[in-house]
Amino acid sequence: MADTAQQTFLFELVSPDAKLLAEQMFQVTIPGSEGDMGIRAGHAPYIVHLRAGEIICQAGNDNKNVKRVRITGGFADITGSQCTVLAETAEFV
Amino acid sequence: MPSLRDYRDRIASVKSTRKITSAMKMVAASKLRRAQEQAEASQPYATSMAQMIARLSANTGKNASGPTLLTGTGKDQTYLLVVVSADRGLCGGFNSNIVRAARNEIKRLQGEGKTVKLVTFGRKARDLLRREFASITLESYAGITSQKKFGFEDIKQVGEFVLAQFAANQFDVCQLLFNEFRSVLVQKPRVQQLIPFVADARAAANENTTSTNSAPYDFEPDEETILTEILPRNIGIQIYRAILDSAAGEQAARMTAMDSATRNAGDMIKKLSLQYNRARQAYITKELIEIISGAEAL
């Protein structure tokens, strides 16, 4: 696809007390238990156990608009159009 | 016959009761809004987690080697009941309903020859069940939901306790008993099974429709490792959700109870004022008669 660079997907960060983030992202890097994973739109369906670490969310194909969130482990549910991260605690950096 | 003064005192006392109940109603209404918001905020996490587990267990559920939290211990001899109530009273039948439901459930299970153990959450459940079931109560939590603010961190210990007991083979089946918040007017006692895990019917149905037309899932590290990580967390979150539901229900029940108490007090004031006026009228008439007959005697 020619416009892959522009494609975004819905990234959600949910904690037991609130939905902390629900935004369109270009790329999100999550700390999988067996190594970091970069996720973009159209990623294969995946369920991943997350270790403690940092999630890096990029809204565009550049280093502007980057959000970093520190979590103490959790789970990620990835479908082609959406990525939901369940974290018991999350802290924006 | 009560004197005029008795009537006046009664009316004043009912009026001050009405003032209190109507204030409590207002407070409950504002607390209800906050409790509902909190319950709603916890919804996405619980739903996503239930969906994830449904997906995972669809893959591993068939073989018996799954974690015992999912498949159970293979027995159903010992039951652990977690009963969730409010900390405070004055909320209609809210607490007595849940306690009655708990008592019936315990009696039913014991009648079937099962061993029942009890964990209570909330001061009222502890106090009302203590006399009968003190010997089978493992743990009581109280005073958490009546705090001004509480979050997942405060509730976590309950789930951890349940899991520790399960790990120590203290029970086979765990059930959660709480007042489900249906609407402001309706809260119904509900039994939910925690261990072994039963897929939420709604999440499962959702899953069936989505999984047929999407690619198969990959897992990292693998299904079983994720399941053993996610299931204990799910216990905690289910308990948290039940407690939030119950907390919202408590405020709703209190609001309704105080609303009708306020209305009853109003009715009573009306009735008493009528009686008071009648008594006053009778008193005046009597005095008039006395004066007139006194004047005639002259």
Interface residues (C-beta under 8 A of the other chain):
Chain A: E12 V14 S15 P16 D17 A18 K19 G32 S33 E34 M37 A44 P45 Y46 I47 V48 H49 F75 D77 T79 G80 T84 L86 E88
Chain B: Q38 A41 S42 P44 Y45 A46 S48 M49 Q51 M52 R55 L56 G151 F152 S214 A215 P216 Y217 D218 F219 E220 P221 T225 I226 E229 I230 R233 I237 Y240
